[in-house]
Amino acid sequence: LQASASHSIVKCYYELSKRLGTALKQEEKRCGYVNHQVKIMISAHDDCGRSDESDGDGVDPFEMILEQSSLASDLKNIYTDLCTSGLVQIRINRTLPMSFCLPQKVHQLQNKDLMVNPETIEKCLKKVRPYHGLLLLVEPCKLLETLIADTSNELIKLVKIYTPLKSLHTLSQDARLKVSVVFRLAGDLVYWGKAIIIYPLCESNVYTTTPNASLHANSQLVEQFAQHFPSYSLLKVLSEFSLPISVSQRISPFSDTAHNDIQIIIWLLQHRLLLQLHTYVYYMPTNRGMIVQEGDSCESSGGDSETTSESDTSDECMPQENDATLRDEILSKLSNDEGAAILSAPANVLEKRLFLRLIQQGYLKGEHHLEEIMYSENITRSQLLQLLDKFRDVLVICEAEDPALAMFYPHSSL
C-alpha cells in the first residue's frame, strides 16, 4: 500500500484489506454477493445519470448507491468506524462477521500522548508472566454487550469471573481455562484497547502519581471522577499519592470506605493517573559493587519447602560440616570480599544458600523486582523480605516502574 504513514499503520491497513478481501471472496463464492452488489451500484449510478438529464434534480449517485447497496454501506461504515474509534465490527452481507482494530487509533483516543503500535504490544506481551494481572478499561457488563454473537465462550468465561485482584494464573483456574488461553485472550483485550496488564491489586502494592498526570482543575477527568465518586475530589485523592504509598498505608481494612477506596484506585489505574512502583535489589558487597567472575553457574535449588520450613533455624543447630561446605562453595563462586560479606551475615546455612542462588541467578542486579523473584523462586513475600533484611548491609534497595508494562504510560513513550 502506498501511503504517507508509518510502516506500522500501513501494515494494519494491509491486514484490513486482506481480511475484507477474504470475506468478500468467500461471499462471492457462496452466493455471488460481490457481482450482485456491483450490478446494484452500476444500476444506481446510471439511474442518477438519467434522472439528471430528464429533470435536473441533481441526485447524488453516491447517496443512492449507499441506500441500495449493502456492500457500499458496509464500506462506508468501515471507513467511519476507523476514523472515529479505530474499531470495526460488522457482518459482511449481514452474514459473515469481520472484526478489525487499529491499535494506534484506539489507544491514542484513550490518551492523546500514548503512542502504541502492534509491535510494541507484542513486545510487551512477551514479557507478561502468570503472576501479572488484567485490568479492564470498561465495565465487564459493557464489554460483554459489545461482543459479537460468535465471540468465543472462553472470552465470555474470562470476563464473567474477571477481577483485578487476581493473577492471570488464578483467573485461568477460576475460569477453568489453560493459562496459555488466558494469555491469548488478555493479549486480544490489550490489543483492542479494552484492558491493560498490571500486577494484581493487593495491600503491598506501592503507587504514586504518574509524571504527566492531568492534574489541572479543568481536566475532563476531574468531572468524570466526580460523577463516579461524588464525595471525593480527584485532586485531593491524587495528592495522597504525590509520594509513593502502599495500599495498606492508604486503606485500612477496617474502614467503612475500604471497598470504595479500592474502586478509586482501580479507576485511577484505568485512567493512567497512578503508577505502580516495584522494589528492585542491588547486591553491593564492596565499594566497587559485585565482581563478576568467569565460569559462574546457576546453583540448583533444593526446594522451597526445605527453605521455608528451616528458615528460622539458627546456625547453632546446623551441623558444622554444612558450614564448611557452604563456605567452600561460596568462596569458589565469589571473590573473597563477596564471600566474606555473605558468610558474615546473621543468617543460617539455608538462608545463605538461598541468597547465593539469588546472586547466581542474577536477581540482585536491579533488573528483577521482588514479585518476579517470588514467582521464580516460589517463595512468599515475607520470606523474601526476611532474607533481604538479614543481608541488608550488602544490599541497595530502590523503587521503579516495571519496564515490561511501560508501554501503557505516556511518559514512557516520550
C-alpha positions as CSV (number, residue, x, y, z in Angstrom):
1,L,0.0,0.0,0.0
2,Q,1.2,3.5,-0.9
3,A,0.7,5.9,2.0
4,S,2.3,8.8,3.8
5,A,2.1,7.0,7.1
6,S,4.3,4.9,9.3
7,H,5.2,1.4,8.3
8,S,3.2,0.0,11.3
9,I,0.0,1.8,10.3
10,V,0.4,0.7,6.6
11,K,0.7,-2.9,7.8
12,C,-2.5,-2.6,9.8
13,Y,-4.4,-1.3,6.7
14,Y,-2.9,-4.0,4.7
15,E,-4.3,-6.5,7.2
16,L,-7.7,-4.9,7.0
17,S,-7.6,-5.1,3.2
18,K,-6.7,-8.7,3.3
19,R,-9.5,-9.6,5.8
20,L,-12.0,-7.7,3.8
21,G,-10.9,-9.3,0.6
22,T,-11.0,-12.8,2.1
23,A,-14.6,-12.2,3.4
24,L,-15.8,-10.8,0.1
25,K,-14.2,-13.7,-1.8
26,Q,-15.9,-16.2,0.4
27,E,-19.3,-14.5,0.0
28,E,-18.8,-14.3,-3.8
29,K,-18.1,-18.0,-3.9
30,R,-21.1,-18.8,-1.7
31,C,-23.8,-16.7,-3.3
32,G,-22.3,-14.3,-5.9
33,Y,-22.5,-11.4,-3.5
34,V,-19.9,-9.1,-4.9
35,N,-21.1,-9.5,-8.5
36,H,-24.6,-8.7,-7.4
37,Q,-23.6,-5.6,-5.4
38,V,-21.6,-4.3,-8.4
39,K,-24.6,-4.5,-10.6
40,I,-26.7,-2.6,-8.0
41,M,-24.1,0.1,-7.8
42,I,-23.8,0.5,-11.6
43,S,-27.6,0.5,-11.9
44,A,-28.0,3.2,-9.2
45,H,-25.3,5.3,-10.9
46,D,-27.0,5.0,-14.3
47,D,-30.4,5.9,-12.8
48,C,-29.0,9.0,-11.3
49,G,-27.5,10.0,-14.7
50,R,-30.8,9.6,-16.5
51,S,-32.6,11.5,-13.7
52,D,-30.2,14.4,-14.1
53,E,-30.8,14.5,-17.9
54,S,-34.6,14.5,-17.5
55,D,-35.4,16.8,-14.6
56,G,-32.1,18.2,-13.5
57,D,-32.7,17.3,-9.8
58,G,-29.1,16.6,-9.4
59,V,-29.5,13.4,-7.2
60,D,-26.2,12.4,-5.7
61,P,-25.3,9.0,-7.2
62,F,-23.2,8.0,-4.1
63,E,-26.2,8.6,-1.8
64,M,-28.4,6.4,-3.9
65,I,-25.7,3.7,-4.0
66,L,-25.4,3.8,-0.2
67,E,-29.2,3.4,0.1
68,Q,-29.4,0.4,-2.4
69,S,-26.1,-1.4,-1.8
70,S,-25.3,-3.2,1.4
71,L,-21.7,-3.6,0.3
72,A,-21.3,0.2,-0.2
73,S,-23.0,0.8,3.1
74,D,-20.6,-1.6,4.9
75,L,-17.5,0.0,3.2
76,K,-18.7,3.4,4.4
77,N,-19.3,2.1,7.9
78,I,-15.8,0.6,8.0
79,Y,-14.3,3.9,7.0
80,T,-16.4,5.9,9.5
81,D,-15.5,3.4,12.3
82,L,-11.8,3.6,11.6
83,C,-11.9,7.4,11.7
84,T,-14.0,7.7,14.9
85,S,-13.0,4.7,17.1
86,G,-10.4,2.6,15.3
87,L,-12.6,-0.4,15.8
88,V,-14.6,-2.3,13.2
89,Q,-17.2,-5.0,13.9
90,I,-19.5,-5.7,11.1
91,R,-21.2,-8.6,9.2
92,I,-20.5,-8.8,5.5
93,N,-23.7,-9.4,3.7
94,R,-25.3,-9.5,7.2
95,T,-23.8,-13.0,7.5
96,L,-20.1,-13.2,7.7
97,P,-18.6,-11.4,10.8
98,M,-15.4,-9.4,10.4
99,S,-13.5,-7.6,13.1
100,F,-10.6,-5.3,13.0
101,C,-8.7,-3.0,15.3
102,L,-6.4,-0.1,14.5
103,P,-4.5,-0.1,17.9
104,Q,-2.7,3.2,17.1
105,K,-6.1,5.0,17.0
106,V,-7.7,3.0,19.8
107,H,-5.0,3.7,22.4
108,Q,-4.5,7.3,21.4
109,L,-8.2,8.0,21.9
110,Q,-7.7,6.9,25.5
111,N,-4.7,9.2,25.9
112,K,-3.6,11.6,23.2
113,D,0.0,11.3,24.3
114,L,0.0,7.5,24.1
115,M,1.8,6.1,21.1
116,V,1.1,2.4,20.8
117,N,1.6,0.1,17.7
118,P,1.2,-3.7,17.3
119,E,5.0,-4.2,17.6
120,T,5.0,-2.5,21.0
121,I,2.1,-4.6,22.2
122,E,3.7,-7.8,21.0
123,K,6.9,-6.9,22.8
124,C,5.0,-6.2,26.0
125,L,3.0,-9.4,25.9
126,K,6.2,-11.5,25.5
127,K,7.2,-10.2,28.9
128,V,3.9,-11.0,30.7
129,R,4.1,-13.7,33.3
130,P,1.4,-15.7,35.1
131,Y,1.8,-13.5,38.2
132,H,0.7,-10.5,36.2
133,G,-3.0,-9.5,36.3
134,L,-5.5,-7.9,34.0
135,L,-7.3,-4.5,34.4
136,L,-10.3,-4.0,32.2
137,L,-10.7,-0.4,31.0
138,V,-14.5,-0.8,30.6
139,E,-17.1,-2.4,32.8
140,P,-17.3,-6.2,32.3
141,C,-21.1,-6.0,31.6
142,K,-20.5,-3.3,28.9
143,L,-17.7,-5.3,27.4
144,L,-20.0,-8.3,27.1
145,E,-22.6,-6.2,25.4
146,T,-20.2,-5.1,22.7
147,L,-19.0,-8.6,21.9
148,I,-20.4,-10.1,18.7
149,A,-22.6,-13.1,18.8
150,D,-20.0,-15.6,17.7
151,T,-17.4,-14.5,20.3
152,S,-15.6,-17.4,21.9
153,N,-17.1,-18.9,25.0
154,E,-13.6,-18.7,26.5
155,L,-13.6,-14.9,26.4
156,I,-17.0,-14.7,27.9
157,K,-15.9,-17.0,30.7
158,L,-12.9,-14.9,31.5
159,V,-14.8,-11.6,31.5
160,K,-17.5,-13.0,33.8
161,I,-15.0,-14.1,36.5
162,Y,-12.6,-11.2,36.0
163,T,-11.2,-9.3,38.9
164,P,-8.1,-7.0,39.0
165,L,-7.3,-8.6,42.4
166,K,-6.2,-11.9,40.9
167,S,-3.3,-13.0,38.7
168,L,-3.7,-14.4,35.2
169,H,-2.8,-17.9,36.6
170,T,-5.6,-17.6,39.2
171,L,-8.0,-16.3,36.6
172,S,-7.2,-19.3,34.4
173,Q,-8.0,-21.6,37.3
174,D,-11.3,-19.8,38.2
175,A,-12.4,-19.9,34.5
176,R,-11.2,-23.5,34.0
177,L,-9.1,-22.4,31.1
178,K,-5.5,-23.1,30.2
179,V,-3.0,-20.4,31.2
180,S,-2.0,-20.1,27.5
181,V,-5.6,-19.4,26.6
182,V,-5.9,-16.7,29.2
183,F,-2.7,-15.2,27.9
184,R,-4.0,-15.1,24.4
185,L,-7.4,-13.6,25.5
186,A,-5.6,-11.0,27.6
187,G,-3.4,-10.1,24.6
188,D,-6.5,-9.6,22.5
189,L,-8.1,-7.4,25.1
190,V,-4.9,-5.3,25.3
191,Y,-4.7,-5.0,21.5
192,W,-8.3,-3.9,21.3
193,G,-7.8,-1.2,24.0
194,K,-10.1,-3.0,26.4
195,A,-7.6,-3.8,29.0
196,I,-4.0,-3.3,30.3
197,I,-1.6,-5.6,32.1
198,I,-1.0,-4.8,35.7
199,Y,0.3,-6.5,38.9
200,P,-2.8,-7.7,40.8
201,L,-4.1,-5.2,43.2
202,C,-3.0,-6.1,46.8
203,E,-2.1,-4.4,50.0
204,S,1.6,-4.5,49.4
205,N,1.4,-2.6,46.1
206,V,3.0,0.8,46.1
207,Y,1.6,3.6,43.9
208,T,2.4,7.1,43.0
209,T,1.0,9.7,40.6
210,T,2.2,9.3,37.0
211,P,4.7,12.0,35.9
212,N,2.4,13.6,33.4
213,A,-0.9,13.0,35.2
214,S,-3.6,15.5,34.1
215,L,-3.9,17.4,37.3
216,H,-5.3,20.8,36.3
217,A,-8.8,21.8,37.7
218,N,-10.4,22.0,34.2
219,S,-9.4,18.5,33.2
220,Q,-12.2,16.3,31.9
221,L,-11.0,13.6,34.3
222,V,-11.9,15.8,37.2
223,E,-15.6,15.9,36.1
224,Q,-15.6,12.1,35.3
225,F,-14.2,11.3,38.7
226,A,-16.8,13.4,40.4
227,Q,-19.5,11.5,38.6
228,H,-18.2,8.2,39.8
229,F,-17.3,9.3,43.3
230,P,-19.4,12.3,44.3
231,S,-18.0,12.6,47.8
232,Y,-14.3,12.8,46.7
233,S,-12.1,15.3,45.0
234,L,-9.7,13.9,42.3
235,L,-7.0,16.5,43.1
236,K,-7.2,15.7,46.8
237,V,-7.0,12.0,46.2
238,L,-4.1,12.3,43.8
239,S,-2.3,14.5,46.4
240,E,-2.3,11.5,48.7
241,F,-0.1,9.6,46.1
242,S,2.3,12.5,45.5
243,L,4.8,10.4,47.4
244,P,4.9,6.6,46.9
245,I,2.4,4.9,49.3
246,S,1.3,1.3,49.7
247,V,-2.3,0.2,49.6
248,S,-2.1,-0.9,53.2
249,Q,-0.9,2.5,54.2
250,R,-3.6,4.2,52.2
251,I,-6.5,2.0,53.1
252,S,-7.4,0.5,56.4
253,P,-9.1,-2.9,56.0
254,F,-11.4,-2.0,58.9
255,S,-12.5,1.3,57.4
256,D,-16.1,1.6,56.2
257,T,-14.9,3.2,53.0
258,A,-12.3,0.4,52.2
259,H,-14.3,-1.0,49.3
260,N,-14.9,2.4,47.8
261,D,-11.2,3.3,48.2
262,I,-10.2,0.2,46.3
263,Q,-12.6,1.2,43.5
264,I,-11.0,4.7,43.4
265,I,-7.5,3.1,43.0
266,I,-8.9,0.9,40.2
267,W,-10.4,4.0,38.5
268,L,-7.1,5.9,38.8
269,L,-5.2,3.0,37.3
270,Q,-7.7,2.7,34.4
271,H,-7.1,6.3,33.5
272,R,-3.3,6.0,33.9
273,L,-3.2,8.5,36.8
274,L,-1.4,6.1,39.1
275,L,1.9,4.2,38.5
276,Q,2.9,1.2,40.4
277,L,6.5,1.1,41.8
278,H,8.2,-2.2,42.3
279,T,11.2,-2.9,44.6
280,Y,14.5,-3.8,42.9
281,V,17.6,-5.0,44.7
282,Y,21.3,-4.5,44.0
283,Y,23.9,-6.7,45.6
284,M,26.8,-4.3,46.7
285,P,29.2,-6.3,48.8
286,T,32.1,-3.9,48.2
287,N,32.6,-0.3,47.3
288,R,33.1,-1.4,43.7
289,G,29.9,-3.4,43.7
290,M,29.7,-7.0,42.7
291,I,32.6,-8.6,41.0
292,V,31.5,-10.9,38.2
293,Q,33.7,-14.0,37.8
294,E,34.0,-16.1,34.7
295,G,32.5,-19.5,34.8
296,D,29.7,-18.7,37.2
297,S,26.9,-21.2,37.0
298,C,23.4,-21.2,38.4
299,E,23.0,-23.0,41.7
300,S,20.2,-25.5,41.7
301,S,17.5,-25.2,44.3
302,G,16.9,-27.8,46.9
303,G,13.2,-27.0,47.0
304,D,11.1,-24.2,48.5
305,S,9.6,-26.4,51.2
306,E,13.0,-27.1,52.7
307,T,13.9,-23.4,52.7
308,T,10.7,-22.2,54.3
309,S,10.5,-24.9,56.9
310,E,14.0,-24.3,58.1
311,S,14.1,-20.5,57.6
312,D,14.0,-19.7,61.3
313,T,16.6,-22.3,62.3
314,S,19.7,-20.8,63.9
315,D,23.2,-21.5,62.7
316,E,23.9,-23.3,66.0
317,C,21.5,-26.1,65.1
318,M,23.3,-26.7,61.8
319,P,26.0,-29.4,61.5
320,Q,29.4,-27.8,61.3
321,E,30.2,-29.7,58.1
322,N,27.4,-27.8,56.4
323,D,29.0,-24.5,57.3
324,A,32.3,-25.7,55.9
325,T,30.7,-27.0,52.7
326,L,28.8,-23.8,52.2
327,R,31.9,-21.7,52.9
328,D,33.9,-23.6,50.3
329,E,31.0,-23.3,47.8
330,I,30.6,-19.6,48.3
331,L,34.3,-18.8,48.1
332,S,34.6,-20.9,44.9
333,K,31.9,-18.9,43.2
334,L,32.5,-15.4,44.5
335,S,35.5,-13.2,45.3
336,N,36.9,-13.3,48.8
337,D,35.3,-9.9,49.6
338,E,31.9,-11.0,48.3
339,G,32.1,-14.4,50.0
340,A,33.1,-12.8,53.3
341,A,30.1,-10.4,53.1
342,I,27.7,-13.4,52.8
343,L,29.4,-15.5,55.4
344,S,29.4,-12.7,58.0
345,A,25.6,-12.1,57.6
346,P,23.4,-13.1,60.6
347,A,21.7,-15.8,58.6
348,N,21.6,-19.6,58.8
349,V,23.1,-22.0,56.2
350,L,19.9,-22.4,54.2
351,E,19.3,-18.7,54.0
352,K,22.9,-18.1,52.9
353,R,22.5,-20.8,50.3
354,L,19.3,-19.2,49.0
355,F,20.9,-15.8,48.9
356,L,23.8,-17.3,46.9
357,R,21.3,-18.7,44.5
358,L,19.7,-15.3,44.0
359,I,23.1,-13.9,43.2
360,Q,23.9,-16.7,40.8
361,Q,20.5,-16.4,39.1
362,G,21.2,-12.7,38.5
363,Y,18.2,-11.5,40.6
364,L,20.2,-9.0,42.6
365,K,21.4,-6.7,39.7
366,G,18.4,-4.3,39.9
367,E,16.7,-6.0,36.9
368,H,14.2,-8.2,38.7
369,H,11.6,-6.8,41.1
370,L,10.5,-8.7,44.2
371,E,7.3,-10.1,42.6
372,E,9.3,-11.7,39.8
373,I,11.8,-13.2,42.3
374,M,8.9,-14.5,44.5
375,Y,7.3,-16.2,41.4
376,S,10.6,-17.6,40.0
377,E,11.8,-19.0,43.3
378,N,8.4,-19.9,44.7
379,I,8.8,-18.1,48.0
380,T,6.4,-15.7,49.8
381,R,6.9,-12.0,50.2
382,S,7.5,-12.3,53.9
383,Q,10.2,-15.0,53.4
384,L,11.9,-12.9,50.8
385,L,11.8,-9.7,52.9
386,Q,13.2,-11.6,55.9
387,L,16.0,-12.8,53.8
388,L,16.8,-9.4,52.3
389,D,16.7,-7.9,55.8
390,K,19.4,-10.2,57.1
391,F,21.7,-9.2,54.2
392,R,20.7,-5.5,54.2
393,D,24.3,-4.4,54.9
394,V,25.3,-5.5,51.4
395,L,22.1,-4.5,49.5
396,V,20.9,-1.4,47.9
397,I,17.1,-1.1,47.6
398,C,15.3,1.1,45.1
399,E,11.8,1.5,43.7
400,A,10.9,1.9,40.0
401,E,8.2,1.1,37.5
402,D,8.1,-2.3,35.7
403,P,9.7,-1.7,32.3
404,A,7.7,-4.6,30.9
405,L,4.5,-2.6,31.4
406,A,5.9,0.8,30.4
407,M,4.0,1.0,27.1
408,F,0.8,1.7,28.9
409,Y,2.0,5.0,30.2
410,P,2.6,8.1,28.0
411,H,5.7,9.3,29.9
412,S,7.4,6.1,29.0
413,S,6.9,6.5,25.2
414,L,8.1,10.1,25.1
